[in-house]
Amino acid sequence: MSGPVARALAALVLLGAVVELHGLRTRAPLEFASVDCGAAVELDGELLCGARAPSSTATLCERGEPAAIRPGDAITRDAVCERGVTRGAAGWGRMDPEALASLELPAQVNEASAEELDSLPGIGPVLAGRVIAARPIESVDALLDVRGIGPKKLASLRPRARVRW
């Protein structure tokens, strides 16, 4: 993982190490899998969590036709507000798959790249390819129709898998 999100996550680890060294810790250190950021968005290279994360282009740009900004989106203000790019174009994509996994952000299985699907628990490159080949997937339960996904794997996928936003 590289880029600003990786630096933000590394800063969290460093903070935990400093607290540990100085004996300031009162509870277990944070682990990436337990980071609760809520609706996280990467905006201009900065990770914004919860209420700080924009949820639509109308609130971000304060003008124009609103489009939803989804948890896990990586956008640049200039591209979206000034040049008017839409989802999928340069300037409006998804965060790094490792960051999505660390922040436990959802993946829309009908739109996600193979790399993003690979970030889901128990999904590797081969199974990601099978999910892509099975599209469109009508419900999260329909993932059971994908060879290699059984009830146990589906239970681990359910918290992060989406078929609609």
C-alpha positions in Angstrom: 0.0 0.0 0.0 1.3 3.4 -0.8 0.1 7.0 -0.8 -1.6 9.2 1.7 -3.9 6.6 3.1 -1.0 4.4 3.8 0.8 7.3 5.6 -2.3 7.9 7.7 -2.5 4.3 8.7 1.2 4.2 9.4 0.8 7.3 11.6 -1.8 5.4 13.7 0.7 2.5 14.2 3.4 5.0 15.1 1.1 6.7 17.6 0.3 3.3 19.2 4.1 2.6 19.5 4.8 5.9 21.2 1.9 5.4 23.6 3.2 1.9 24.3 6.8 3.1 24.9 5.7 5.8 27.4 3.3 3.5 29.2 0.3 5.7 28.4 -1.8 3.0 27.0 -4.9 2.2 29.1 -6.3 -0.4 26.7 -5.2 -2.7 23.8 -3.5 -0.9 20.9 -5.6 -0.2 17.7 -5.4 -2.8 15.0 -6.2 -1.8 11.4 -9.1 -4.4 11.3 -10.8 -2.6 14.2 -10.4 1.0 12.8 -13.9 2.4 12.8 -13.9 5.3 10.4 -17.5 5.1 9.3 -18.0 6.7 5.9 -14.4 7.1 4.9 -13.4 9.1 1.8 -10.0 10.0 0.4 -10.2 13.6 -0.7 -7.1 15.2 -2.3 -5.0 12.5 -0.6 -6.4 13.0 2.9 -8.5 10.4 4.7 -11.7 11.9 5.9 -13.9 9.9 8.3 -17.5 10.1 9.4 -19.1 13.5 9.3 -15.9 15.0 7.8 -16.3 12.8 4.7 -18.4 14.4 1.9 -21.4 12.4 0.9 -22.3 14.1 -2.3 -20.7 16.4 -4.9 -23.3 19.1 -4.0 -21.8 19.4 -0.5 -18.2 19.1 -1.7 -18.5 21.6 -4.6 -21.4 23.7 -3.2 -22.9 23.8 -6.7 -23.8 21.6 -9.6 -25.9 18.4 -10.0 -25.4 16.2 -6.9 -23.9 12.8 -7.2 -23.4 10.5 -4.3 -19.8 10.0 -3.0 -19.6 6.5 -1.6 -17.6 5.2 1.3 -14.2 4.2 0.0 -14.2 6.7 -2.9 -10.9 8.5 -3.7 -11.5 11.9 -5.3 -9.7 15.1 -6.1 -11.7 18.3 -5.6 -10.3 19.9 -8.7 -11.3 16.9 -10.9 -14.9 16.7 -9.5 -15.7 20.3 -8.8 -13.7 22.2 -11.5 -13.5 19.7 -14.4 -16.8 17.9 -13.6 -15.4 14.3 -13.8 -17.7 11.5 -12.9 -17.2 8.2 -11.0 -14.7 6.0 -12.8 -12.8 8.8 -14.6 -9.4 10.0 -13.5 -9.8 11.9 -10.3 -12.7 9.8 -9.0 -11.9 6.2 -8.2 -11.7 3.9 -5.2 -9.2 3.9 -2.4 -6.4 1.4 -2.4 -7.8 -2.1 -1.8 -5.6 -2.6 1.3 -7.0 0.6 2.8 -10.5 -0.5 2.0 -9.9 -3.7 3.9 -8.2 -2.0 6.8 -11.0 0.4 7.2 -13.6 -2.4 6.7 -15.3 -0.4 4.0 -17.9 -2.1 1.7 -17.3 -3.3 -1.8 -20.0 -3.3 -4.4 -19.5 -6.7 -6.0 -21.1 -5.7 -9.3 -18.7 -2.8 -9.8 -15.6 -3.6 -7.8 -12.3 -4.3 -9.6 -10.6 -7.7 -9.2 -8.1 -6.1 -6.8 -11.0 -4.6 -4.6 -12.8 -8.0 -4.6 -9.5 -9.6 -3.6 -9.5 -7.4 -0.5 -12.6 -9.1 0.8 -12.1 -11.8 3.4 -11.4 -15.2 1.9 -11.4 -13.9 -1.7 -8.3 -14.4 -3.7 -7.6 -13.6 -7.4 -9.2 -16.7 -8.7 -12.4 -16.3 -6.7 -12.5 -12.6 -7.6 -12.5 -13.6 -11.2 -15.4 -16.0 -10.6 -17.4 -13.2 -8.9 -16.7 -10.9 -11.9 -17.8 -13.7 -14.3 -21.0 -14.2 -12.4 -22.2 -10.6 -12.6 -24.8 -9.2 -12.3 -25.3 -10.5 -8.8 -28.8 -9.8 -7.6 -28.2 -10.2 -3.8 -25.4 -10.9 -1.4 -26.9 -14.3 -0.8 -26.6 -15.0 -4.6 -22.8 -15.1 -4.0 -23.5 -18.7 -2.9 -23.9 -19.5 -6.6 -20.2 -18.6 -7.2 -18.1 -21.8 -7.1 -15.9 -21.6 -4.0 -18.2 -19.5 -1.9 -20.1 -21.5 0.7 -22.1 -20.5 3.7 -19.1 -20.0 6.0 -17.3 -17.8 3.4 -20.5 -15.8 2.7 -20.8 -15.1 6.5 -17.3 -13.6 6.5 -18.1 -11.6 3.3 -21.5 -10.3 4.4 -20.3 -7.3 6.5 -18.4 -5.8 3.5 -20.2 -7.1 0.4 -22.9 -5.0 -1.3 -24.8 -5.5 -4.5 -26.3 -1.9 -4.4 -25.3 1.3 -2.9 
